[in-house]
Amino acid sequence: MRTLLTTCLILAFSVPAFADETGGKILAFDRVANIIVLDDNTIWPLGPDTETTADLVAGDTVKIVYVGGGDNGVNSITSVLRTDG
C-alpha cells in the first residue's frame, strides 16, 4: 500500500504542465507583432510554433489552447483555432 501511495505522489508531482484553454471573439489581430486581442481585452502573444487557423480576422470566434505557468501566467500558446460559436 505504501508503495502505491508513494508512486502516486511521485507521478502527481512529476507530471508536466497540462494544457488549458479559453475562447472568445477576436477584437484585433496584429499579424506583424503576432498578437491577438480578444473581446474581453486579453492580449495573447503568439509564438513561432503556435498553430493557427488560416485567415483569422476580427470577429472570428476562436479557441486558444495554452500551457499555463502557474503564478507566472502563460508559458506558451499551443494553438488558436476558429470555432463555430
C-alpha positions in Angstrom: 0.0 0.0 0.0 2.8 2.4 0.8 4.5 1.7 -2.5 1.3 2.5 -4.4 0.8 5.8 -2.4 4.5 6.7 -3.0 4.2 6.0 -6.7 1.0 8.1 -7.0 2.7 11.0 -5.2 5.8 10.9 -7.4 3.6 10.8 -10.5 1.5 13.7 -9.3 4.4 16.0 -8.8 6.4 14.9 -11.8 3.7 15.4 -14.5 4.4 18.3 -16.8 2.1 21.3 -17.0 -1.3 20.5 -18.5 -2.8 22.5 -21.4 -5.6 24.9 -20.6 -8.0 26.6 -23.0 -10.0 29.7 -23.3 -12.0 31.3 -26.0 -13.7 34.4 -27.3 -14.2 36.7 -30.2 -11.2 38.3 -31.9 -11.3 42.1 -31.4 -8.0 42.6 -33.2 -5.2 40.5 -34.8 -1.9 42.1 -35.5 0.0 39.8 -37.9 3.2 41.8 -37.7 3.5 41.7 -33.9 1.8 38.2 -33.8 -0.7 39.4 -31.1 -4.4 38.6 -30.8 -6.7 40.7 -28.7 -10.0 39.1 -27.6 -13.2 40.9 -26.9 -12.6 40.6 -23.1 -9.4 42.8 -23.8 -7.0 39.9 -23.0 -3.8 40.0 -25.1 -2.4 36.8 -26.5 1.1 36.9 -28.0 1.6 34.1 -30.5 4.9 32.3 -30.8 6.6 31.0 -33.9 5.3 27.4 -33.2 1.7 28.4 -32.5 -0.8 26.6 -34.7 -3.4 28.9 -36.1 -6.3 28.6 -38.5 -5.5 30.3 -41.8 -7.1 33.8 -42.5 -8.3 34.6 -38.9 -9.9 38.1 -38.8 -11.6 40.3 -36.3 -15.0 39.0 -35.4 -14.0 35.3 -35.6 -14.7 33.2 -32.5 -11.7 31.2 -31.5 -10.5 28.6 -29.0 -7.0 29.3 -27.6 -5.1 26.3 -26.1 -2.1 27.2 -23.9 0.2 25.8 -21.3 -0.2 27.5 -18.0 2.8 28.6 -16.0 1.1 28.7 -12.6 1.7 32.0 -10.8 3.8 33.2 -13.8 0.8 33.3 -16.2 1.1 31.6 -19.6 4.1 29.6 -20.7 3.2 29.1 -24.3 0.2 29.2 -26.6 -0.2 25.9 -28.5 -3.0 26.8 -30.9 -5.6 29.4 -31.9 -8.4 27.7 -33.8 -11.6 29.1 -35.3 -14.8 27.7 -33.8 -18.4 27.8 -34.9 -19.8 29.5 -31.9 
